[in-house]
């Protein structure tokens, strides 16, 4: 009877190669998986301190040819600040009302934000019997400067929204300033001076702002948006 002869050394060598190959595959898979997870779930620096904002390239790529609309819901337009403040205080129990200066007049605002958010607030006010008016501001993003200006306003509004939270006492502004100063400038844009003014205001913010700063922030935002009031 004949027996088949197996080369044991050869079998062991091939088996070793297979094991090495599998180990390499597993290591590569783990490395790629870790890198992908970091990319998908990474938080921007200081996210707990100030809201995340887009970088310049993201703004340029994602808003090309678009128009950004912001809405103000106001509950009165007064010639005297004390009258505006009186109405604001009446609304304070239920709404985050604020007084904003408009030339020599004063508006009582309840929200500045996205049109859909403003619509919800306006509907709630109407249901409560509170007279209100929605004013729209439209920033046509025809160049990088106006796109970045719209994002600066969005960033500012996110900070205000955070401050208006019941459990939030203050928000640090360092990351917001750093992001603002990283934006590219286009001196040829017709909105360049408005952009510069907003940028300066952001840089002049204290290192940490509280609820006491919200009204001043709204005034800055309104002053900027007033250049883009929709007729």
ChimeraX attribute file (.defattr): number of C-alpha atoms within 10 A of each C-alpha:
attribute: neighborCount
match mode: 1-to-1
recipient: residues
	/A:1	2
	/A:2	4
	/A:3	5
	/A:4	5
	/A:5	6
	/A:6	8
	/A:7	8
	/A:8	8
	/A:9	9
	/A:10	10
	/A:11	10
	/A:12	11
	/A:13	10
	/A:14	11
	/A:15	12
	/A:16	12
	/A:17	11
	/A:18	12
	/A:19	11
	/A:20	12
	/A:21	12
	/A:22	12
	/A:23	12
	/A:24	12
	/A:25	12
	/A:26	12
	/A:27	12
	/A:28	12
	/A:29	12
	/A:30	12
	/A:31	12
	/A:32	12
	/A:33	12
	/A:34	12
	/A:35	11
	/A:36	12
	/A:37	11
	/A:38	11
	/A:39	10
	/A:40	9
	/A:41	8
	/A:42	9
	/A:43	11
	/A:44	12
	/A:45	11
	/A:46	14
	/A:47	12
	/A:48	11
	/A:49	17
	/A:50	24
	/A:51	23
	/A:52	18
	/A:53	20
	/A:54	15
	/A:55	14
	/A:56	18
	/A:57	12
	/A:58	11
	/A:59	17
	/A:60	17
	/A:61	9
	/A:62	11
	/A:63	17
	/A:64	15
	/A:65	12
	/A:66	12
	/A:67	14
	/A:68	17
	/A:69	18
	/A:70	23
	/A:71	22
	/A:72	24
	/A:73	25
	/A:74	23
	/A:75	23
	/A:76	18
	/A:77	19
	/A:78	17
	/A:79	14
	/A:80	12
	/A:81	18
	/A:82	12
	/A:83	15
	/A:84	23
	/A:85	19
	/A:86	12
	/A:87	19
	/A:88	22
	/A:89	15
	/A:90	11
	/A:91	19
	/A:92	12
	/A:93	9
	/A:94	8
	/A:95	15
	/A:96	15
	/A:97	22
	/A:98	24
	/A:99	26
	/A:100	25
	/A:101	20
	/A:102	15
	/A:103	8
	/A:104	9
	/A:105	13
	/A:106	20
	/A:107	24
	/A:108	27
	/A:109	26
	/A:110	23
	/A:111	22
	/A:112	23
	/A:113	20
	/A:114	16
	/A:115	19
	/A:116	11
	/A:117	15
	/A:118	22
	/A:119	16
	/A:120	11
	/A:121	18
	/A:122	23
	/A:123	13
	/A:124	12
	/A:125	20
	/A:126	13
	/A:127	10
	/A:128	9
	/A:129	9
	/A:130	14
	/A:131	12
	/A:132	18
	/A:133	16
	/A:134	17
	/A:135	16
	/A:136	21
	/A:137	21
	/A:138	18
	/A:139	20
	/A:140	16
	/A:141	20
	/A:142	14
	/A:143	17
	/A:144	20
	/A:145	26
	/A:146	22
	/A:147	23
	/A:148	24
	/A:149	24
	/A:150	24
	/A:151	19
	/A:152	23
	/A:153	19
	/A:154	20
	/A:155	20
	/A:156	22
	/A:157	21
	/A:158	17
	/A:159	23
	/A:160	22
	/A:161	15
	/A:162	20
	/A:163	21
	/A:164	16
	/A:165	11
	/A:166	7
	/A:167	8
	/A:168	12
	/A:169	14
	/A:170	19
	/A:171	19
	/A:172	19
	/A:173	21
	/A:174	18
	/A:175	19
	/A:176	22
	/A:177	19
	/A:178	12
	/A:179	16
	/A:180	23
	/A:181	14
	/A:182	10
	/A:183	17
	/A:184	12
	/A:185	14
	/A:186	14
	/A:187	12
	/A:188	10
	/A:189	15
	/A:190	12
	/A:191	17
	/A:192	16
	/A:193	13
	/A:194	18
	/A:195	21
	/A:196	15
	/A:197	12
	/A:198	20
	/A:199	17
	/A:200	14
	/A:201	13
	/A:202	21
	/A:203	16
	/A:204	10
	/A:205	15
	/A:206	12
	/A:207	12
	/A:208	14
	/A:209	18
	/A:210	16
	/A:211	16
	/A:212	11
	/A:213	15
	/A:214	19
	/A:215	17
	/A:216	15
	/A:217	20
	/A:218	21
	/A:219	16
	/A:220	19
	/A:221	20
	/A:222	20
	/A:223	17
	/A:224	19
	/A:225	24
	/A:226	13
	/A:227	13
	/A:228	16
	/A:229	16
	/A:230	14
	/A:231	7
